[in-house]
Amino acid sequence: MFVPNSEEILSVSPDGVAEFIMKHAGDKTLSRIVQRLNSDLLEGNESASQMAARALDHLGFMIQD
């Protein structure tokens, strides 16, 4: 299954986020997307970490510092 990266997630329009989440929840890929973003956030280089944080925020997930 295709799992989008941070850049692809950030390209989703704000109006399209709910549809994106519903599609990936239905495809059972949403948890893999969030796991990948969390991994990039916690273990990636500075650029990957910042992009992952922005992508999670874009999807409506809270980031705890």
C-alpha beads as a LAMMPS data file, in Angstrom:
LAMMPS data file: protein, C-alpha beads

65 atoms
64 bonds

1 atom types
1 bond types

-500.0 500.0 xlo xhi
-500.0 500.0 ylo yhi
-500.0 500.0 zlo zhi

Masses

1 110.0

Atoms # bond

1 1 1 0.000 0.000 0.000
2 1 1 1.080 3.542 -0.756
3 1 1 1.962 5.584 2.332
4 1 1 2.412 9.291 1.573
5 1 1 5.378 11.193 2.972
6 1 1 5.320 14.542 4.786
7 1 1 5.625 16.609 1.624
8 1 1 2.727 14.789 -0.026
9 1 1 0.584 15.236 3.083
10 1 1 1.356 18.952 3.195
11 1 1 0.201 19.246 -0.434
12 1 1 -3.330 18.187 0.579
13 1 1 -5.536 21.261 0.657
14 1 1 -6.982 22.157 4.060
15 1 1 -10.440 21.401 2.670
16 1 1 -9.222 17.937 1.624
17 1 1 -7.792 16.820 4.972
18 1 1 -10.997 15.199 6.256
19 1 1 -11.378 13.230 3.020
20 1 1 -7.691 12.229 3.158
21 1 1 -8.103 10.926 6.719
22 1 1 -11.323 9.077 5.902
23 1 1 -9.772 7.480 2.813
24 1 1 -6.676 6.285 4.638
25 1 1 -8.659 5.142 7.677
26 1 1 -10.847 3.101 5.345
27 1 1 -7.792 1.734 3.518
28 1 1 -6.266 0.904 6.922
29 1 1 -3.151 2.949 6.121
30 1 1 -3.725 5.895 8.477
31 1 1 -1.904 4.251 11.379
32 1 1 1.101 3.532 9.126
33 1 1 1.136 7.157 8.011
34 1 1 1.089 8.417 11.613
35 1 1 3.754 5.873 12.643
36 1 1 5.995 7.017 9.802
37 1 1 5.494 10.674 10.702
38 1 1 6.181 9.970 14.386
39 1 1 9.350 8.098 13.449
40 1 1 10.525 11.005 11.291
41 1 1 9.601 13.440 14.051
42 1 1 11.513 11.611 16.766
43 1 1 14.353 9.972 14.857
44 1 1 14.786 11.914 11.623
45 1 1 17.245 14.662 10.874
46 1 1 16.186 18.227 11.670
47 1 1 14.560 18.791 8.274
48 1 1 12.618 15.509 8.341
49 1 1 11.550 16.167 11.922
50 1 1 10.233 19.642 11.096
51 1 1 8.374 18.387 8.016
52 1 1 6.807 15.551 10.009
53 1 1 5.679 17.985 12.713
54 1 1 4.094 20.225 10.077
55 1 1 2.402 17.235 8.409
56 1 1 0.986 15.957 11.707
57 1 1 -0.285 19.445 12.525
58 1 1 -1.790 19.723 9.026
59 1 1 -3.713 16.508 9.658
60 1 1 -4.951 17.868 13.002
61 1 1 -2.774 15.825 15.338
62 1 1 -1.312 17.419 18.434
63 1 1 2.448 17.558 18.887
64 1 1 3.713 17.424 22.462
65 1 1 7.176 18.898 22.990

Bonds

1 1 1 2
2 1 2 3
3 1 3 4
4 1 4 5
5 1 5 6
6 1 6 7
7 1 7 8
8 1 8 9
9 1 9 10
10 1 10 11
11 1 11 12
12 1 12 13
13 1 13 14
14 1 14 15
15 1 15 16
16 1 16 17
17 1 17 18
18 1 18 19
19 1 19 20
20 1 20 21
21 1 21 22
22 1 22 23
23 1 23 24
24 1 24 25
25 1 25 26
26 1 26 27
27 1 27 28
28 1 28 29
29 1 29 30
30 1 30 31
31 1 31 32
32 1 32 33
33 1 33 34
34 1 34 35
35 1 35 36
36 1 36 37
37 1 37 38
38 1 38 39
39 1 39 40
40 1 40 41
41 1 41 42
42 1 42 43
43 1 43 44
44 1 44 45
45 1 45 46
46 1 46 47
47 1 47 48
48 1 48 49
49 1 49 50
50 1 50 51
51 1 51 52
52 1 52 53
53 1 53 54
54 1 54 55
55 1 55 56
56 1 56 57
57 1 57 58
58 1 58 59
59 1 59 60
60 1 60 61
61 1 61 62
62 1 62 63
63 1 63 64
64 1 64 65
